[in-house]
Structure formats: C-alpha cells, structure tokens
C-alpha cells in the first residue's frame, strides 16, 4: 500500500474498535514517510530513538506494492 500505518489504543482495553484512539495510514500512500507516522502517534506514545532507522530499514527490505489500477 506504499504507506506506513499506526494504531493507538486505550491502555488495558480489549483492542476492539471502541478502544481505538487513532488509526492512520489506511489509504494508499497516506503516510509515505516514516516520520509522518511517528509524528501522528507522538502525542500518545514514547517513541524509541531508533524507531525511524528501524522502520526505514524495514521499508528498504520489504519495498512497496505499486498502486493497483482499480484504486485510481
């Protein structure tokens, strides 16, 4: 989907939809850069210092799927 995604849930919840505070990166290329995903969750989470490099490395190893024609 050529995007990073992030989900923030209430602590101690059952991880159902009622516990979701934030869910971003569900649209194609919504968050193409890792820093955008991190900034989206920064108000809710402690961000490890190495998270940017870890996610960038993951993207380089995994790549991204091209946008399907039916999504245009």
C-alpha beads as a LAMMPS data file, in Angstrom:
LAMMPS data file: protein, C-alpha beads

72 atoms
71 bonds

1 atom types
1 bond types

-500.0 500.0 xlo xhi
-500.0 500.0 ylo yhi
-500.0 500.0 zlo zhi

Masses

1 110.0

Atoms # bond

1 1 1 0.000 0.000 0.000
2 1 1 3.063 2.258 -0.052
3 1 1 2.228 3.647 3.381
4 1 1 3.211 3.313 6.968
5 1 1 0.368 2.853 9.407
6 1 1 -0.194 3.297 13.106
7 1 1 -2.885 2.340 15.582
8 1 1 -3.189 3.785 19.080
9 1 1 -5.492 2.013 21.530
10 1 1 -6.540 2.773 25.074
11 1 1 -4.319 1.012 27.615
12 1 1 -5.890 -2.061 29.151
13 1 1 -8.639 -2.261 26.561
14 1 1 -9.764 -5.324 24.644
15 1 1 -8.346 -3.963 21.369
16 1 1 -11.783 -3.643 19.868
17 1 1 -12.935 -0.632 17.855
18 1 1 -14.179 1.199 20.970
19 1 1 -10.625 1.263 22.341
20 1 1 -9.018 2.778 19.226
21 1 1 -7.950 6.378 19.722
22 1 1 -6.097 6.865 16.425
23 1 1 -5.777 4.798 13.257
24 1 1 -3.799 6.333 10.397
25 1 1 -2.241 5.035 7.200
26 1 1 -5.276 3.181 5.907
27 1 1 -5.318 4.887 2.495
28 1 1 -2.841 4.235 -0.296
29 1 1 0.318 6.321 0.265
30 1 1 -1.320 8.236 3.126
31 1 1 1.914 8.175 5.164
32 1 1 4.692 7.511 2.659
33 1 1 7.403 8.676 5.068
34 1 1 8.108 7.056 8.417
35 1 1 8.439 10.431 10.153
36 1 1 4.808 11.256 9.305
37 1 1 3.610 8.085 11.041
38 1 1 5.764 8.795 14.073
39 1 1 4.546 12.373 14.354
40 1 1 0.939 11.140 14.201
41 1 1 1.432 8.969 17.309
42 1 1 3.901 11.166 19.204
43 1 1 1.171 12.723 21.425
44 1 1 0.170 9.224 22.587
45 1 1 3.407 7.272 22.877
46 1 1 7.035 7.291 23.910
47 1 1 8.995 6.937 20.670
48 1 1 12.228 4.906 20.861
49 1 1 15.273 6.745 19.480
50 1 1 15.982 4.016 16.930
51 1 1 12.428 3.676 15.571
52 1 1 12.999 5.825 12.475
53 1 1 16.041 3.814 11.380
54 1 1 14.315 0.512 12.186
55 1 1 11.260 1.355 10.077
56 1 1 13.329 2.834 7.235
57 1 1 15.383 -0.372 7.153
58 1 1 12.199 -2.431 7.093
59 1 1 10.859 -0.405 4.159
60 1 1 14.098 -0.893 2.215
61 1 1 13.926 -4.659 2.800
62 1 1 10.202 -5.056 2.141
63 1 1 9.583 -2.435 -0.521
64 1 1 6.146 -1.176 -1.502
65 1 1 3.476 -2.521 -3.773
66 1 1 2.560 -0.422 -6.808
67 1 1 -0.855 1.203 -6.743
68 1 1 -3.429 -1.120 -8.343
69 1 1 -5.240 0.264 -11.374
70 1 1 -8.624 -0.176 -9.701
71 1 1 -7.593 2.300 -6.947
72 1 1 -7.110 5.200 -9.324

Bonds

1 1 1 2
2 1 2 3
3 1 3 4
4 1 4 5
5 1 5 6
6 1 6 7
7 1 7 8
8 1 8 9
9 1 9 10
10 1 10 11
11 1 11 12
12 1 12 13
13 1 13 14
14 1 14 15
15 1 15 16
16 1 16 17
17 1 17 18
18 1 18 19
19 1 19 20
20 1 20 21
21 1 21 22
22 1 22 23
23 1 23 24
24 1 24 25
25 1 25 26
26 1 26 27
27 1 27 28
28 1 28 29
29 1 29 30
30 1 30 31
31 1 31 32
32 1 32 33
33 1 33 34
34 1 34 35
35 1 35 36
36 1 36 37
37 1 37 38
38 1 38 39
39 1 39 40
40 1 40 41
41 1 41 42
42 1 42 43
43 1 43 44
44 1 44 45
45 1 45 46
46 1 46 47
47 1 47 48
48 1 48 49
49 1 49 50
50 1 50 51
51 1 51 52
52 1 52 53
53 1 53 54
54 1 54 55
55 1 55 56
56 1 56 57
57 1 57 58
58 1 58 59
59 1 59 60
60 1 60 61
61 1 61 62
62 1 62 63
63 1 63 64
64 1 64 65
65 1 65 66
66 1 66 67
67 1 67 68
68 1 68 69
69 1 69 70
70 1 70 71
71 1 71 72
